[in-house]
């Protein structure tokens, strides 16, 4: 069961992240630069020139367009 009384003791806040080599980064500007680089790498798609060139896999079968009879 969880203690919801709010008295969970003192937990000092640490502002550190690890760089690409695993070293701790502690200064504010370097931490921001590391997060910026991390998300830039995460959100950059490598090797795809056009999204339309990617192959899409779905669990649904492709349905034919409805006929004029079905629409009317």
C-alpha atoms as one frame of an Amber mdcrd trajectory, in Angstrom:
protein
   0.000   0.000   0.000   1.205   3.523  -0.723   1.753   6.179   1.937  -0.193
   9.225   0.747   0.424  11.319   3.865   3.028  13.417   2.033   5.794  12.700
   4.559   8.191  10.806   2.340  11.377  12.267   3.745  13.928  14.569   2.211
  14.889  13.848  -1.400  17.408  16.334  -2.787  16.903  17.156  -6.431  19.773
  16.242  -8.684  20.180  17.823 -12.076  22.473  15.482 -13.940  22.339  13.597
 -17.212  24.789  11.325 -18.962  26.483  12.261 -22.214  27.008   9.862 -25.135
  30.090   8.392 -23.421  28.306   7.825 -20.093  29.946  10.729 -18.255  27.784
  12.778 -15.888  26.952  16.297 -17.062  25.993  18.690 -14.280  26.040  22.292
 -15.537  22.737  23.728 -16.761  23.835  24.759 -20.281  25.452  21.380 -20.981
  22.336  19.553 -19.763  20.150  21.622 -22.105  22.542  20.965 -24.989  22.493
  17.224 -24.256  18.666  17.070 -24.220  18.550  19.166 -27.403  20.909  16.747
 -29.141  19.053  13.693 -27.783  15.665  14.814 -29.093  17.142  16.007 -32.366
  18.572  12.525 -32.941  15.359  10.885 -31.759  13.101  12.892 -34.069  15.344
  12.815 -37.151  14.453  10.066 -39.628  17.591   8.627 -41.188  17.672   7.228
 -44.717  14.131   8.129 -45.803  13.976  10.837 -48.442  10.192  10.913 -48.728
   7.635   9.561 -46.274   5.628   8.196 -49.201   8.543   5.833 -49.944   8.150
   4.026 -46.627   6.267   0.746 -46.630   3.247   0.754 -44.334   2.155  -2.382
 -42.496  -1.321  -2.513 -40.971  -3.447  -5.236 -39.466  -6.433  -4.203 -41.591
  -7.111  -5.517 -45.076  -7.229  -2.949 -47.852 -10.834  -2.307 -48.849 -11.986
  -1.533 -52.377 -13.641   1.821 -53.041 -17.433   1.589 -52.754 -19.399   1.180
 -55.962 -22.009   3.685 -57.161 -24.698   1.211 -56.037 -23.269   1.045 -52.487
 -23.038   4.826 -52.196 -26.577   5.532 -53.438
